[in-house]
């Protein structure tokens, strides 16, 4: 069985490599549509369904497809990827000194079998100074990250005081749960 990671995320690729799984990366152009009528914790699952549907035509019979979506929720509202450095600064200001929730949904599809699961992690930020926020935004790449930050980067090292849940979930792929689910597919 060939494993396909349906994502261009370098973090997901790195995490899957660390699991020791042989895979190839394939993605298609895709615009994520957020359905505001859904409960907040169902939004990432809905986006994963959209990704799986979009990639279904590219999937061969002997391939297992893995797609994922990560969203940051602050006060129940989704914070996706910022569209500008101004928006990145604003998002980090909202997260400063507060708790937020990170939800990653993962879909695994092979032949007629498809499962989608989600993981929740609570992340607590210390109060971030404007100097810290500007240093991060100007020296890292917040525009390709939900909530404008990567926990594995400088801002996570200096700003995250604690988490409740999976660290790799916050990075974009809950590896512990993914490993267990892949065993059900005999991977």
Secondary structure, 3 states (H helix, E strand, C coil): CEEEECCCCHHHHHHHHHCCCCCEECCCCCCCCCCCCCCHHHHHHHHHHHHHHHHHHHCCCCEEEEEEEEEEEECCEEECECCCHHHHHHHHHHHCCCEEEEEEEEEEEECCEEEEEEEEEEEEECCCCHHHHHHHHHHCCHHHCECCCCCCCHHHHHHEEEEECCHHHHHCCCHHHHHHHHHCCCC
